[in-house]
């Protein structure tokens, strides 16, 4: 089932290649959405696709080298029409 989730990821997630890994992994799993660094040191994601693939995506991303995730805040969003996963500028 296709879903969309908004994620705020906290921990050591800036300056470690998180956004680029997020994009590469999303592309590999054929997920769409966005990722960007936030001023408070967290990273914000919107990710859309098959619910099981999103769970796999989050698990892979959180267990990547040099990344330490202390917490994730998640909420569901309405799916939107988009074609790819993009890295956005800072909030």
C-alpha distances in whole Angstrom, upper triangle without the diagonal:
4,6,10,13,16,18,22,23,27,30,31,29,31,33,32,29,26,25,26,24,21,21,22,19,17,18,18,14,14,13,14,16,20,22,25,28,29,33,33,32,28,25,23,19,16,13,10,8,5,6,8,10,11,12,14,15,17,18,20,21,23,24,26,30,32,29,29,26,28,25,22,21,18,16,13,14,13,11,14,15,16,17,18,19,22,25,26,30,31,30
4,7,10,14,16,20,21,25,28,29,26,28,31,29,27,24,22,23,22,19,18,20,17,14,16,17,13,12,10,11,13,16,19,22,25,26,30,30,29,26,23,20,16,13,10,7,5,4,6,9,10,9,12,14,14,15,18,19,20,21,24,25,28,30,27,28,25,27,24,21,20,16,15,11,11,10,8,10,12,13,14,15,15,18,21,23,26,27,26
4,7,10,13,17,18,22,25,27,24,26,29,28,26,22,21,22,21,17,18,19,17,14,16,17,14,13,10,11,11,14,17,20,23,23,27,27,26,23,20,17,14,11,8,6,6,6,6,10,10,9,11,14,13,14,17,18,18,20,22,24,27,28,25,26,23,24,21,17,16,12,11,8,8,7,6,9,12,13,15,15,15,17,20,21,24,25,24
4,7,10,14,16,19,23,24,21,23,26,25,23,20,18,20,19,15,16,18,16,13,15,17,14,13,10,9,8,11,13,16,19,20,23,23,23,19,17,13,10,7,6,4,7,9,8,12,11,9,11,14,13,13,16,18,17,18,21,22,26,27,23,24,21,22,19,15,14,10,9,6,5,6,5,8,11,11,14,13,12,15,17,17,21,21,20
4,6,10,12,16,19,21,18,20,24,23,21,18,16,19,18,14,15,18,16,13,16,18,15,15,11,11,9,11,12,14,17,17,21,20,20,16,14,11,8,6,5,6,9,11,9,12,12,9,10,13,12,11,14,16,15,16,19,20,23,24,21,20,17,19,15,12,10,7,6,5,5,8,8,11,14,14,16,15,13,15,16,17,19,19,18
4,7,10,13,17,19,16,18,21,21,20,16,15,18,17,14,15,18,17,14,17,19,17,17,13,12,9,10,10,12,14,14,17,17,17,13,11,7,6,5,7,9,12,14,13,16,15,11,13,15,13,12,15,17,15,15,19,20,23,23,19,19,16,17,14,10,8,6,5,6,7,10,11,12,15,15,17,16,14,14,15,14,17,16,15
4,6,10,13,15,13,15,18,18,17,13,13,16,15,12,14,17,15,14,17,19,17,18,14,14,11,10,9,11,12,12,15,14,14,10,8,6,5,6,8,11,14,16,14,16,15,11,12,14,12,10,13,15,12,12,16,17,20,19,16,15,12,13,10,7,6,5,7,9,10,14,14,16,18,18,19,17,14,15,14,14,16,15,14
4,7,10,13,11,12,16,16,16,13,13,16,16,13,16,19,17,16,20,21,20,21,17,16,14,12,10,10,10,9,12,11,10,7,6,5,6,9,11,15,18,19,18,19,18,14,15,17,14,12,14,16,13,12,16,17,19,18,14,14,10,11,8,6,5,7,9,12,13,17,18,19,21,20,22,20,16,16,15,14,16,14,12
4,7,9,7,10,14,13,14,10,11,15,14,12,15,17,16,16,19,20,20,21,18,17,15,13,10,10,10,10,13,11,9,6,5,6,8,11,13,16,19,20,18,19,18,14,14,16,13,10,12,14,10,9,13,13,16,14,11,10,7,8,6,5,7,9,12,15,16,20,20,21,24,22,23,21,17,17,15,15,16,14,14
4,7,7,9,13,13,14,11,13,16,16,14,18,20,19,19,22,23,23,24,21,21,19,16,13,12,11,10,12,9,7,5,7,9,11,15,16,20,22,24,22,22,21,18,17,18,16,13,14,16,13,10,13,14,16,14,10,8,6,6,5,6,8,12,15,18,20,23,24,25,27,26,27,24,20,20,17,17,18,15,15
4,6,8,11,11,13,11,14,17,16,15,19,20,19,20,23,24,24,26,23,23,21,19,15,14,12,12,13,11,8,7,9,12,14,18,19,23,25,26,24,24,23,20,19,19,17,14,15,16,13,10,12,13,13,11,8,6,5,5,7,9,12,15,18,21,23,27,27,28,30,29,29,26,22,22,19,19,19,17,17
4,6,8,8,10,9,12,15,14,14,18,19,18,20,23,23,24,26,24,24,21,19,15,14,12,13,14,12,8,8,10,13,15,19,20,24,26,27,26,25,24,21,20,20,18,15,16,15,12,10,12,11,11,8,6,5,6,8,10,12,15,18,21,24,25,29,29,29,31,29,29,26,22,21,18,19,18,16,18
4,7,6,8,6,8,11,11,11,14,16,15,17,19,20,21,22,20,20,18,15,12,11,9,10,12,11,7,6,7,10,12,16,17,20,23,24,23,23,21,18,18,18,15,13,14,14,10,9,11,10,11,9,6,7,7,9,11,11,14,16,19,22,23,26,25,26,28,25,25,22,18,17,14,15,15,14,15
4,5,7,6,8,11,12,12,14,16,17,18,20,22,22,24,22,21,19,15,12,10,7,9,10,10,6,7,7,11,13,17,18,22,25,27,26,26,24,21,21,21,18,16,18,17,13,13,15,13,13,10,9,10,11,13,14,14,17,19,21,24,24,27,27,27,28,26,26,22,18,17,13,14,13,11,13
4,6,7,9,11,12,13,15,16,18,19,21,22,24,25,23,23,21,18,14,12,10,12,13,13,10,11,11,14,16,20,21,24,27,29,28,28,26,23,24,23,20,19,20,18,15,15,16,13,12,9,9,12,13,16,17,18,20,22,25,27,28,30,29,29,30,27,27,23,20,18,14,15,14,13,16
4,6,9,9,9,11,14,14,15,17,19,20,21,23,22,22,20,17,14,13,11,14,16,16,12,12,11,15,16,19,20,23,25,27,26,26,23,21,21,20,17,16,17,15,12,12,13,10,9,6,6,10,12,15,17,17,20,22,25,27,27,30,29,29,30,27,26,23,19,18,15,16,16,15,18
4,6,5,6,9,10,11,12,14,16,16,18,20,19,19,17,15,12,11,11,14,16,17,13,13,11,14,14,17,18,21,23,25,24,24,21,19,20,19,16,15,16,14,11,12,13,10,10,9,8,12,13,17,18,18,20,21,24,25,26,28,27,26,27,24,23,19,16,14,12,14,14,14,17
4,6,5,6,9,10,10,12,14,15,16,18,16,16,15,12,9,9,9,12,15,15,12,10,8,11,11,14,14,18,20,22,21,21,18,16,17,16,13,12,13,11,8,9,11,9,10,9,7,10,11,14,15,14,17,17,20,22,22,25,23,24,24,22,21,17,14,13,10,13,14,13,16
4,5,5,6,9,10,10,12,14,15,16,14,14,12,9,6,7,8,11,14,15,13,11,8,9,9,12,13,16,18,20,21,21,18,16,17,17,13,13,15,13,10,12,14,12,13,13,11,14,13,17,17,15,17,17,19,21,20,23,21,21,21,18,18,14,11,9,7,9,10,11,13
4,5,5,6,9,10,11,12,14,15,14,14,13,11,9,10,11,15,18,19,16,15,12,13,12,14,14,17,19,21,22,22,18,17,18,17,13,14,16,13,11,13,15,12,13,13,12,15,16,19,20,18,20,20,22,23,23,25,23,22,22,19,18,14,11,10,8,11,12,14,17
4,5,5,6,8,10,10,12,14,13,14,13,12,10,12,13,17,20,20,17,15,12,14,12,14,14,16,17,19,19,19,16,14,16,14,10,11,13,10,7,10,11,8,10,11,10,14,14,18,18,17,19,19,21,22,23,24,22,22,23,20,18,15,11,12,10,14,16,17,19
4,6,5,6,9,10,11,12,10,11,10,9,7,10,12,15,18,19,16,14,10,11,9,11,10,13,14,16,16,16,13,11,13,12,8,9,11,9,7,10,12,10,13,13,11,14,13,17,16,14,16,16,18,18,19,21,19,19,20,17,16,12,9,9,9,12,14,15,17
4,5,5,6,9,10,10,9,9,9,8,8,11,13,16,20,21,18,16,13,13,10,11,10,12,14,16,17,18,14,13,15,14,10,12,14,12,10,14,15,13,15,16,15,18,17,21,20,18,19,18,20,20,19,21,18,18,18,14,13,9,6,7,7,11,14,15,17
4,6,5,6,9,10,10,11,12,12,11,14,16,20,23,24,21,19,16,16,14,15,13,14,15,17,18,18,14,14,16,14,10,13,14,11,10,14,15,12,14,16,15,18,18,22,22,20,22,21,23,22,22,23,21,20,20,17,15,11,9,10,10,14,17,19,21
4,5,5,6,8,8,10,12,12,12,15,17,20,24,24,21,19,15,15,13,14,11,13,13,14,15,14,10,10,12,10,7,9,11,8,8,11,12,11,14,16,14,17,17,20,20,18,20,19,20,20,21,22,19,20,20,17,15,12,10,12,12,16,19,20,22
4,5,5,6,5,7,8,10,10,14,17,19,23,24,21,19,15,14,11,11,8,9,9,11,13,13,9,9,12,10,7,10,12,10,10,13,15,14,17,19,17,19,18,21,20,17,19,17,18,18,17,18,16,16,16,13,12,9,7,9,11,14,18,19,20
4,5,5,6,8,10,11,13,16,19,22,26,27,24,22,18,17,14,14,11,11,11,13,15,15,12,12,15,13,10,13,15,13,13,16,18,16,19,21,19,22,21,25,24,21,22,21,22,21,20,20,17,17,16,13,11,8,7,10,12,15,19,21,22
4,6,8,10,13,15,15,19,21,24,28,29,26,23,20,20,16,16,13,13,12,13,15,14,10,12,14,12,10,13,14,12,12,16,16,15,18,20,19,22,21,25,24,22,24,22,23,22,22,23,20,20,19,16,14,11,10,13,15,19,22,24,25
4,6,9,12,14,15,19,22,24,28,28,26,23,20,19,15,15,11,11,9,9,11,11,7,9,11,9,8,11,13,11,12,15,16,16,19,21,20,22,21,24,23,20,22,19,20,19,19,20,17,18,17,15,13,11,11,14,16,19,23,24,25
4,7,10,13,15,19,22,25,28,29,27,24,20,19,15,14,10,9,8,9,12,12,9,10,13,12,10,14,16,14,15,18,19,19,22,24,22,24,23,26,25,22,23,20,21,19,18,18,15,15,14,12,10,8,9,12,15,18,22,24,25
4,7,10,12,16,19,21,25,26,24,21,17,16,12,10,7,6,5,8,10,11,8,8,11,11,9,11,14,14,13,16,18,18,21,23,21,22,21,24,22,19,19,17,17,15,15,15,12,12,12,10,9,7,7,11,13,16,20,21,22
4,7,10,14,17,20,23,24,23,20,16,14,10,8,6,5,7,10,12,14,11,10,14,14,11,13,17,16,15,18,20,20,23,24,22,23,22,24,22,19,19,16,16,15,13,13,10,10,9,7,6,5,4,8,11,13,17,19,19
4,7,11,14,16,20,21,20,17,13,11,7,5,4,6,9,12,14,16,13,11,14,15,12,13,17,16,15,17,20,19,22,23,20,22,20,22,20,17,17,14,14,13,12,12,10,9,10,7,8,7,4,6,9,10,14,15,15
4,7,11,13,16,18,17,14,10,8,6,5,7,9,12,16,16,18,16,13,16,17,13,14,17,17,14,16,19,18,21,21,18,20,18,21,19,16,16,14,15,15,13,14,13,12,13,10,11,8,5,5,6,7,10,12,12
4,7,10,13,15,13,11,7,6,4,7,8,12,15,18,18,19,17,14,16,17,13,13,16,15,12,14,17,16,18,18,15,17,15,18,16,14,14,14,15,16,15,17,16,15,16,14,15,12,8,7,5,6,9,9,10
4,6,10,12,10,9,6,5,7,9,12,15,19,21,21,23,20,17,19,20,16,15,18,18,14,16,19,17,19,18,15,17,16,18,17,15,15,15,17,18,17,19,19,18,19,17,18,15,11,9,6,5,6,6,7
4,7,8,7,6,5,6,9,12,15,18,22,24,24,25,23,20,21,22,18,17,19,19,15,16,18,17,18,16,14,15,14,16,15,14,15,16,18,20,20,22,22,21,23,21,21,18,15,12,9,8,7,5,7
4,5,6,5,6,7,10,13,16,20,23,26,25,27,25,21,22,24,20,18,21,21,17,17,21,20,21,19,16,16,15,16,15,14,14,16,17,20,19,22,23,22,24,22,24,21,18,15,12,10,9,6,5
4,6,7,9,10,14,17,20,24,27,30,29,30,28,25,26,27,24,22,24,24,21,20,23,22,23,20,18,18,17,17,17,16,16,19,20,23,23,25,26,26,28,26,27,24,21,19,15,13,11,7,7
4,6,9,11,14,18,21,24,27,30,28,29,28,25,25,26,23,21,23,23,20,19,22,21,22,19,16,16,14,14,14,14,14,17,19,22,23,26,27,27,29,27,29,26,23,21,18,16,14,11,10
4,7,10,13,17,19,23,26,28,27,28,26,23,23,24,21,18,20,20,17,16,18,18,18,15,13,12,12,12,13,13,14,17,19,22,23,26,27,27,29,27,28,25,21,19,16,15,14,10,11
4,7,10,14,16,20,23,25,23,24,23,19,20,21,18,15,17,18,14,13,16,16,17,15,12,11,10,10,10,10,11,13,16,19,19,23,23,24,26,24,25,22,19,17,14,14,13,11,11
4,7,10,13,16,19,22,21,22,20,16,17,18,15,13,15,16,12,12,15,15,16,15,12,12,10,12,11,10,11,12,15,17,17,20,20,21,22,20,21,18,15,13,11,11,11,9,10
4,7,10,14,17,19,18,20,18,15,16,18,15,13,16,16,13,13,17,17,19,18,15,15,13,14,12,10,10,10,12,14,14,17,17,17,19,18,19,16,13,12,10,10,11,10,9
4,6,10,13,16,15,17,15,12,13,15,12,10,14,14,12,13,16,16,19,19,15,16,14,16,14,10,10,10,11,12,12,14,14,14,16,14,16,13,10,10,9,10,12,12,12
4,7,10,13,13,16,14,11,13,15,12,11,15,16,14,15,19,19,22,22,19,19,17,19,16,13,12,10,10,10,9,11,10,10,13,11,13,12,9,10,11,11,14,14,13
4,7,10,10,12,10,7,10,12,9,10,13,14,12,14,17,18,21,22,19,20,17,19,17,13,13,11,11,10,9,11,9,10,12,11,12,10,8,10,12,13,16,17,17
4,7,8,11,9,7,11,12,11,12,15,16,15,17,20,20,24,25,22,23,20,23,20,16,16,13,12,10,9,9,7,8,10,9,10,10,9,12,14,16,19,20,20
4,6,9,7,7,10,11,10,12,15,16,16,18,20,21,24,26,23,24,22,24,22,19,18,15,15,12,12,11,9,10,11,11,11,11,11,14,17,19,23,24,24
4,6,5,6,9,10,10,12,14,15,16,18,20,21,25,27,24,25,23,25,22,19,19,16,15,13,14,13,11,13,14,14,14,14,14,18,20,22,26,27,27
4,5,5,6,9,10,11,13,14,15,17,19,20,24,26,23,23,21,22,20,17,17,13,13,11,12,13,12,15,16,17,17,17,16,19,21,23,26,27,26
4,5,5,6,9,10,11,12,14,16,17,19,22,25,22,22,20,22,20,17,18,15,16,14,16,17,15,18,19,19,19,18,17,21,22,25,28,29,28
4,5,5,6,9,10,10,12,14,15,16,20,23,20,21,19,22,20,17,18,16,16,15,16,17,15,17,18,17,17,15,14,18,19,22,25,26,26
4,5,5,6,9,10,10,12,14,15,19,21,18,19,17,19,17,14,14,12,13,12,13,15,13,15,17,16,16,14,13,16,17,19,23,23,23
4,5,5,6,9,10,11,12,15,18,20,17,17,15,17,15,13,14,12,13,13,15,17,16,19,20,20,20,18,16,19,20,22,25,25,25
4,6,5,6,9,10,11,12,16,19,16,17,15,18,17,15,17,15,17,16,18,20,18,21,22,21,20,18,16,19,20,22,25,26,26
4,5,5,6,9,10,11,15,17,14,15,14,17,16,13,15,14,16,16,17,19,17,19,20,18,18,15,13,15,16,19,22,22,23
4,6,5,6,9,10,14,15,12,13,11,13,12,10,12,11,13,14,16,19,18,20,21,20,20,17,14,16,16,19,21,21,21
4,6,5,6,9,12,15,12,12,11,13,12,11,14,14,16,17,20,22,21,23,25,23,23,20,18,20,19,22,24,24,24
4,6,5,6,10,13,11,12,12,15,15,14,17,16,19,20,22,24,22,24,25,23,22,19,16,18,18,21,23,23,24
4,5,5,9,11,8,10,9,13,13,12,15,15,18,19,20,23,21,23,24,21,21,18,15,16,15,18,20,20,21
4,6,9,10,7,7,6,9,10,10,13,14,17,19,21,24,23,25,26,24,24,21,18,19,18,20,21,21,21
4,7,9,7,8,8,11,13,13,17,17,21,22,24,27,26,28,29,27,26,23,20,21,20,22,24,23,25
4,6,6,8,10,13,15,15,18,19,22,24,25,28,27,28,29,26,25,22,19,19,18,21,22,22,24
4,6,8,11,14,17,17,21,22,26,27,29,31,30,31,32,29,28,24,21,21,20,22,23,23,25
4,7,10,13,16,17,20,22,26,28,29,32,31,32,33,30,29,26,22,22,19,21,22,21,23
4,6,10,12,13,17,18,22,24,26,28,28,29,30,28,27,24,20,20,18,19,20,19,21
4,6,9,11,15,17,21,23,25,29,28,30,31,29,29,26,22,22,20,21,22,20,21
4,6,7,11,13,17,20,22,25,25,27,29,27,28,25,21,21,19,20,21,19,20
4,7,10,13,17,20,23,26,27,29,31,30,30,27,24,24,22,23,23,21,21
4,7,10,13,17,19,23,24,26,28,27,28,26,22,23,21,21,22,20,20
4,6,10,13,16,19,20,22,25,24,25,23,20,20,19,19,20,19,18
4,7,11,13,17,18,20,23,23,25,23,20,20,19,19,21,19,17
4,7,10,13,15,17,20,20,22,21,18,19,19,19,21,20,18
4,7,10,12,15,18,19,21,20,18,20,20,20,22,21,19
4,7,9,12,16,17,19,19,17,19,20,20,23,22,20
4,6,9,13,14,17,17,16,17,19,19,21,21,19
4,6,10,12,16,16,16,18,20,20,23,23,21
4,7,9,12,13,14,16,18,19,22,23,21
4,6,10,11,12,14,17,17,20,22,20
4,7,10,12,14,17,17,21,23,22
4,6,8,10,14,14,18,20,20
4,7,10,13,15,19,21,22
4,6,10,12,16,19,20
4,7,10,13,16,17
4,6,10,13,14
4,7,9,11
4,7,8
4,6
4
